[in-house]
Amino acid sequence: MVTRLRAEPDSAAIGVTIGDFATTGVDGPFSVAYLVFNTIMNLTTQAEQVACFAKVAAAEANTDRSRSAMRGPPSSI
């Protein structure tokens, strides 16, 4: 995906960090953090999930603007 992104004009202006999203840090601060769809569900332990939220909180600019959009498993499971 990074290769496809870099093929786009002006893509060098977009920072990319590759790593495990539970443990890899990024330089901040950021005014908003958004965990999309199954981000947390892809982390299979509670410790990894907590670590992910801790990384998000550490990168925030004290704005209280973290957002999470998740889907749970179907109710028939």
Stockholm file with secondary structure:
# STOCKHOLM 1.0

chainA/1-77         MVTRLRAEPDSAAIGVTIGDFATTGVDGPFSVAYLVFNTIMNLTTQAEQVACFAKVAAAEANTDRSRSAMRGPPSSI
#=GR chainA/1-77 SS CHHHHHTSTTGGGSCCCCSCTTTCCCCCCBSCEEECTTTTTTSCSHHHHHHHHHHHHHHBCSCCCEEECCCCCCTTC
#=GC SS_cons        CHHHHHTSTTGGGSCCCCSCTTTCCCCCCBSCEEECTTTTTTSCSHHHHHHHHHHHHHHBCSCCCEEECCCCCCTTC
//
